[in-house]
Amino acid sequence: MSAMDIDGDVSTVLATIRSETESPELINLLYQLEDYYERKLYHQLTQLLDEFYYTFDQSIITPDLKHKVYTRFISEFQLKLNHIKVVDFLLESFKTDQEVLDKLIELKKLLIDNLKKENNIKDSEDDKELLNKIVSDDESIIYIDLQIARYYLKLNKSHDSEEILNKLSTKFDNLNNNLISKINAAYYLTKLEYDHILKNYNEFYSNGLLYLSSTKNLSKDESIKLCYELCISALLGDKIYNFGELILHDILKEIESENSQYFWLFNLIQNLNSGNLTEFNNWLSIAFEKSPMLKQHELFLKQKIIIMGLLELISTKSTTNKQLKFDEISQFTGTPKNDVEHLIIKCFSLNLIKGYINQVDERLIITWLQPRILNLQQVKTLYDHLLNWDNKVEELGRSVYENGGTVWAGV
């Protein structure tokens, strides 16, 4: 088909679509699309298509209309547009997950063929190796692979998705990977969905925070949903005992209001972080009513707050004398005295504290406590420790001066 034939078809398609709408705004937009296309202003055309798909009145832009625009208009010259944007338009243009996946695979093949043509690559072994290198570094191919992986997940083909994620993982080992934030966000979103399916709470939590650092385009509903899932992962992750990044992130504000449906979850996270056993257990009883799924993890959650309670007890102790008797630990955490040593060893194994146990005196001596984000009361406790330490240094100075006499004065 000649270029003239294509132009004629495109004009006919847009004219047909214009005849099917009564919206003056949409008719005007369609005329603009045709104008940009005819003048080969592909950058402006891409921007206008972006408006059509995402910011134009979506009560007018129906799924069928998006499908028509993509299949009968965009697909005729998609290689001339921003390829990553074309992928986004494709995702919005088909009804079923299987259709989207099939079209993504088809588009990927088209993009690879285009790379071969642009780089004059033949079918020799050397050229195949060169093509593989070019393809592996091409941002649009990386992006489309990530979308293929996402749709494999939607179609319960987690193994196929895992293969793609494993192949691409080395590109995202370094946050300064020079890939655009949109691609980083796509990777971590796909990882999130994979972790969610497999209930990998630890990985979901870390990948969720990385996803948040890569995107700024979450809707209100998306933010609330992700906040809920991050909080649940923070509660149920067996390696997560530091909640600072989540507590400091603005996303937690989505559920901090008493009017929020997840206000109970906000309080659980706050009291878990502060090691407040009484308040945590009070909110936990409410949580079991709101989210019966958590009831299945009751034993683990109660063990987790006990560990956080011990960390809180340690933090209240003087910096110069962090020693705890087993009786004190037992009383503060509600742990039977016979189980205190096991609790301490568990904290050692999680690398939350360092120190040693004096079994004869039944005493824990702490040499290091994992840093964590503090609430206002915990900051005040730390401030009091610093004042106490400062006073002791001052007393030591006076004592040395009084006992050292002229020797100290000379120094």
Buried (B, 14 or more C-beta within 10 A) or exposed (E): EEEEEEBEBBEEBBEEBBEEBEBEEBBEBBEBBBEBBEEEEBEBBBBBBBEBBEEBEEEEBEEEBBBBBBBBBBBBBBBBBBBBBBBBBBBBBBEEBEBBBEBBEEBBEBBBEBBBEEEEBEEEEEBEEBBEEBBBEBBBBBBBBBBBBBBBBBBEBBEBBBEBBEEBEEBBEEEEEEBBEBBBBBBBBBBBBBBBEEEBBBBBBBBBBBBBBBBEEBEEEEBBEBBBBBBBBBBBBEEBBBBEBBBEBEBBEBBBEEEBEBBBBBBBBBBBBBBBBEBBBBBBEBBBEBBEEBEEBEEEBBBBBBBBBBBBBBBBBEEEEBBBBBEBBBEBBBBEEEBBBEBBEBBBEBEBBEBEBEEEEBBBEBEEBBEBBBBEEBEEBBEEBEEEEEEEEEEEEEEEEEEEEEEEEEE
